[in-house]
Amino acid sequence: MKTTARGRIATQVLLWAYAGVAAGPLLLVVLGSLRPNQDLLRDPLGLPQRPTLANYERAWQSASLSTYLWNSVLITAAAVALCTTVSLMAAYPLARWHFRGRAMLAAYFLSGLMLPIKLGILPIFYMFQSMSLIDSRLGLILLYAASGIPFSVFVLMAFLRGLPRDVEEAARIDGADELRLFRSVITPLARPAIATVAVFQIAPAWNDFFFPLVLLRSTDKYTIPVGLSRFFGEHAADRGALYAGLVLAVLPLVVVFVIASRQIVAGLTAGIGR
């Protein structure tokens, strides 16, 4: 018992230490965003003596953060919605139906996890060019949705395989067809897994710098990572505004993960013990 208690205490100490190390830089950025630029230049690691929101105002106006944030929200939300819908529609028959070639089709979907999508930038660029999707938000939406399908199908298949078949069979006895069964029974039961794959697709799409830089040409279509890099180059001396821009870029992800944390844990641990 003492050994178990010591192990738990050691685990807790290590986890809290890791959380402190991970949150430390973010805390410094938040505190820096509340300090005047003169104070930051004089003492970069000091605490706010005269907290101010002027840095956020300058970042919002000078960096066009409202435009960049809107582009990121639009592209990320549309890509995640499309990816989750397609993945759920693919995972349901692969997990619940028995048909010839099911294993090969599942392996085809999962093969997308083997290679990073950035390795295919040349064929992607030429394909988008032939489809007039260069400098298009729609192109990024389709790209992010397609890149997230393999992981999403993998998680959703694992979850759907563990669902009991009693409810499904009862719905069929009541006369429900496959479409109604999928919409009214399977989808509500799969909400934890759906939330999990959605949240795990939000961060890569939101934080991606590579594809917007390569595929976009107009500054008014830039996402927040590319827009911030442009702002950093033009206002490198204004550290307060830079910190404020970083806080505004990270804040939506933090809010999403805090709100969906329970759903993430439920989706990842749903199959344990079945």
NORNORUR-V401925 format. One line per field, one symbol per residue. ss: DSSP state (h for helix, s for strand, l for the rest). psi: psi as a letter, one per 30 degrees, with the letter a starting at -180 (. if undefined). burial: 1 if it has 9 or more other C-alpha atoms within 8 Angstrom, else 0. Layout:
BEGIN
ss=???
psi=???
burial=???
END
This chain:
BEGIN
ss=lhhhhhhhhhhhhhhhhhhhhhhhhhhhhhhhhlllhhhhhhlllllllllllhhhhhhhhhllhhhhhhhhhhhhhhhhhhhhhhhhhhhhhhhhlllllhhhhhhhhhhhhlllhhhhhhhhhhhhhhllllllhhhhhhhhhhhhhhhhhhhhhhhhhllllhhhhhhhhllllhhhhhhhhhhhhlhhhhhhhhhhhhhhhhhllhhhhhhlllhhhllhhhhhhhhhhhllllhhhhhhhhhhhhhhhhhhhhhhhhhhhhhhhlllll
psi=eeeeeeeeeeeeeeeeeeeeeefeeeeeeeeefgkleeeeeeifglljeiklgeeeeeeeeefhfeeeeeeeeeeeeeeeeeeeeeeefeeeeeffljlkgeeeeeeeeffffekkfffgeeeeeeeeefghgkhkeeeeeeeeeeffeeeeeeeeeeeeffkkfeeeeeeeefgkleeeeeefeeeefgeeeeeeeeeffeeeeefkeeeeeefkekffgkleeeeeeeeeefhffieeeeeeeeeeefeeeeeeeeegeeeeeeefgefkf.
burial=0000000000000000000000000001111111111011000000010000001101110011101110111011111111110111011111100000010011001101000000000000100110001111101111011011111111111111000000010011000100011110111001111111111011101101001110110000111111110011001100111111111010001001100100111111001000
END
